[in-house]
Amino acid sequence: MTFRYLLIQHTVKAVLFSSVFSKHLFHTFSFIGTVKALRNIGVKAEEITDLIITHAHHDHIECAKYFKNAALYIQKDEYEAGKGYLAENLNIRTFDEEMQICDGIKAVKIGGHSKGSSIVEITDSGKKHIIAGDECYMRDCLAKQIPTGMAYDREKSLAFIQKYGRGAYTVFLCHEE
């Protein structure tokens, strides 16, 4: 299984998205963990200004504790489900349906994969990019309009696939290369 770390560096911000865990609970090859992966590209955990958690499953939330300087964004239902992973001293910002993180970056609740699972919409020079979290695992599912097999709400999962899988968006998946 692939685990992707997505980072946007801006002149004043370093925004990290989901897929943040450090323990080997899955069968992985060449796994190094989020903090080391960032270090390998010259970024320290304390330099991350914003952390967007797409949902509260272990592989997307467990490393949040290492980003003490970051504002952490998470949908309210997911916060309730995952607060056991989060240190009390973190700067946690919850939202219901959506939240503007900064200019051009917005977290949006979908609720297909889990009750409050979210995606990240990024608009840059008129182009729209999506970080799918676990709303979609495989590019083939986007092309064939197949909702996630691990759906909390299959209809919401299908609505995500139908809206974002038609080519108007560049979709980044967290578990496929």
C-alpha positions as CSV (number, residue, x, y, z in Angstrom):
1,M,0.0,0.0,0.0
2,T,1.3,3.5,-0.9
3,F,1.2,6.4,1.6
4,R,1.7,9.8,0.1
5,Y,2.9,12.9,1.9
6,L,1.6,16.1,0.3
7,L,3.2,19.4,1.2
8,I,2.6,22.9,-0.3
9,Q,5.3,25.4,0.5
10,H,4.4,29.1,0.1
11,T,6.4,32.2,1.0
12,V,4.7,32.3,4.5
13,K,3.1,28.9,4.8
14,A,4.0,25.2,4.7
15,V,0.8,23.2,4.5
16,L,0.9,19.4,5.1
17,F,-2.0,17.2,4.1
18,S,-3.1,14.0,5.8
19,S,-1.4,10.6,5.4
20,V,0.6,11.2,8.6
21,F,1.6,8.2,10.6
22,S,4.7,6.7,12.0
23,K,4.0,3.1,13.1
24,H,4.0,0.1,10.9
25,L,0.5,-1.2,11.2
26,F,0.3,-1.9,7.5
27,H,2.5,-4.1,5.3
28,T,4.8,-1.5,3.7
29,F,8.1,-1.4,1.8
30,S,10.7,1.3,2.4
31,F,8.5,3.1,4.9
32,I,10.2,6.1,6.6
33,G,7.3,8.1,8.2
34,T,6.2,11.6,7.8
35,V,8.7,13.5,9.9
36,K,11.7,11.7,8.3
37,A,10.2,12.2,4.8
38,L,10.0,15.9,5.5
39,R,13.5,16.0,6.9
40,N,14.7,14.3,3.7
41,I,13.5,17.3,1.7
42,G,14.9,19.9,4.2
43,V,11.7,20.6,6.1
44,K,11.5,20.3,9.9
45,A,8.3,19.4,11.6
46,E,8.3,22.7,13.5
47,E,8.3,24.6,10.1
48,I,4.8,23.2,9.2
49,T,2.4,26.1,9.7
50,D,-0.9,24.2,8.8
51,L,-1.9,20.5,8.9
52,I,-5.1,19.4,7.3
53,I,-6.4,16.0,8.5
54,T,-8.9,14.5,6.0
55,H,-10.2,12.0,8.5
56,A,-9.4,10.3,11.8
57,H,-8.2,6.9,10.7
58,H,-4.8,6.0,12.1
59,D,-2.8,6.4,8.8
60,H,-4.1,10.0,8.4
61,I,-3.9,11.4,12.0
62,E,-1.3,9.6,14.1
63,C,1.6,11.9,13.4
64,A,-0.3,15.1,14.1
65,K,1.3,15.2,17.6
66,Y,4.7,16.0,16.0
67,F,3.5,19.3,14.4
68,K,3.2,21.4,17.5
69,N,3.6,24.8,15.7
70,A,0.9,24.1,13.1
71,A,-2.7,25.0,13.1
72,L,-4.5,21.7,12.7
73,Y,-7.7,21.6,10.6
74,I,-10.2,18.7,11.0
75,Q,-13.9,18.3,10.4
76,K,-15.9,18.2,13.8
77,D,-17.1,14.6,13.5
78,E,-13.6,13.4,12.7
79,Y,-12.2,15.4,15.6
80,E,-14.6,13.6,18.0
81,A,-13.6,10.2,16.5
82,G,-9.8,10.9,16.5
83,K,-9.1,13.2,19.5
84,G,-7.4,10.4,21.3
85,Y,-4.5,10.8,18.7
86,L,-4.2,14.5,19.3
87,A,-2.2,16.2,22.0
88,E,-4.1,18.7,24.1
89,N,-1.6,21.5,23.4
90,L,-2.3,21.5,19.6
91,N,-3.9,24.4,17.9
92,I,-7.0,22.6,16.6
93,R,-9.5,24.3,14.4
94,T,-12.7,22.3,13.6
95,F,-15.3,22.9,10.9
96,D,-18.7,21.6,9.9
97,E,-19.0,21.7,6.1
98,E,-15.9,23.6,4.9
99,M,-13.2,25.9,5.9
100,Q,-10.9,28.3,4.1
101,I,-7.4,27.5,5.2
102,C,-5.6,30.2,3.3
103,D,-5.9,31.9,-0.1
104,G,-6.5,29.1,-2.6
105,I,-6.8,26.2,-0.1
106,K,-10.1,25.0,1.4
107,A,-11.1,21.8,3.3
108,V,-14.5,20.4,2.3
109,K,-16.5,17.7,4.1
110,I,-17.6,14.9,1.8
111,G,-18.6,12.2,4.4
112,G,-18.3,9.3,2.0
113,H,-15.4,7.4,3.5
114,S,-16.1,8.2,7.1
115,K,-18.7,10.4,8.8
116,G,-16.8,13.6,8.4
117,S,-14.1,12.7,5.9
118,S,-12.9,15.6,3.9
119,I,-11.0,16.6,0.8
120,V,-8.8,19.6,0.1
121,E,-9.6,21.9,-2.8
122,I,-6.6,23.9,-4.1
123,T,-7.1,26.6,-6.7
124,D,-4.0,27.9,-8.4
125,S,-4.0,30.1,-11.5
126,G,-7.5,29.1,-12.2
127,K,-6.7,25.4,-12.1
128,K,-8.5,23.2,-9.5
129,H,-6.7,20.4,-7.7
130,I,-8.1,18.0,-5.2
131,I,-6.4,16.0,-2.4
132,A,-8.9,13.2,-2.1
133,G,-8.0,11.8,1.3
134,D,-9.6,8.4,1.2
135,E,-12.7,9.4,-0.7
136,C,-11.0,7.6,-3.6
137,Y,-8.1,5.1,-3.5
138,M,-7.4,4.4,-7.1
139,R,-7.3,6.4,-10.3
140,D,-9.2,3.6,-12.1
141,C,-12.2,4.2,-9.7
142,L,-12.4,7.9,-10.8
143,A,-12.3,6.9,-14.5
144,K,-14.9,4.1,-14.0
145,Q,-17.0,6.1,-11.5
146,I,-16.7,3.5,-8.8
147,P,-17.3,4.8,-5.2
148,T,-14.8,3.8,-2.5
149,G,-15.1,0.2,-1.2
150,M,-14.8,1.4,2.4
151,A,-17.7,3.8,2.4
152,Y,-19.5,5.2,5.5
153,D,-22.0,6.7,3.1
154,R,-22.0,5.1,-0.4
155,E,-24.1,7.8,-2.0
156,K,-21.8,10.6,-0.8
157,S,-18.8,8.6,-2.0
158,L,-20.5,8.3,-5.4
159,A,-21.3,12.0,-5.5
160,F,-17.6,12.8,-4.9
161,I,-16.5,10.4,-7.7
162,Q,-19.1,11.9,-10.1
163,K,-18.2,15.5,-9.3
164,Y,-14.4,15.3,-9.2
165,G,-13.7,12.3,-11.5
166,R,-14.8,13.9,-14.8
167,G,-11.5,15.7,-15.7
168,A,-12.2,19.2,-14.6
169,Y,-10.0,18.7,-11.5
170,T,-6.5,17.2,-11.0
171,V,-7.0,14.7,-8.3
172,F,-4.2,13.6,-6.0
173,L,-4.7,10.3,-4.3
174,C,-3.2,9.4,-0.9
175,H,-2.8,5.7,-1.4
176,E,-1.8,5.3,-5.1
177,E,1.3,6.4,-6.9
